[in-house]
Amino acid sequence: MCDEEATVASVDECRQALQELASRLEANAERNGMVNLDRTLACRLTDLGTAFHGRISGGRLIGLEDGDDPKAKIALSTTSDDLITLVQGRLDLPKALAARRVSISASPFDLLKLRKLI
């Protein structure tokens, strides 16, 4: 049995986490210089059956809105709780990808550029 109690973060908590991620990406872009990446992004929360979408431009996450973008060039799928812990830095992205707790669909070149942002 798992020692941790299963919880589900709310849509509002996930929206706030994505706004925090947007702020962090902007700070990284300012500190590390602009990354040449202009792509649509969808974040799909599998346990809530909801999604958010926006655009990564110049290393910044902009235009974050509710709803999915099925044509997004970069798509992240995870649970609400894993999104929260990922943004808080309590979940390591490479380990989460290896454990299939997080899935990212993007071209190999976009993945390399994303690494520089995060």
Secondary structure, 3 states (H helix, E strand, C coil): CCCCCCCCCCHHHHHHHHHHHHHHHHHHHHHHCCCCCEEEEEEEECCCCEEEEEEEECCEEEEEEECCCCCCCEEEEECHHHHHHHHCCCCCHHHHHHCCCEEEECCHHHHHHHHHHC
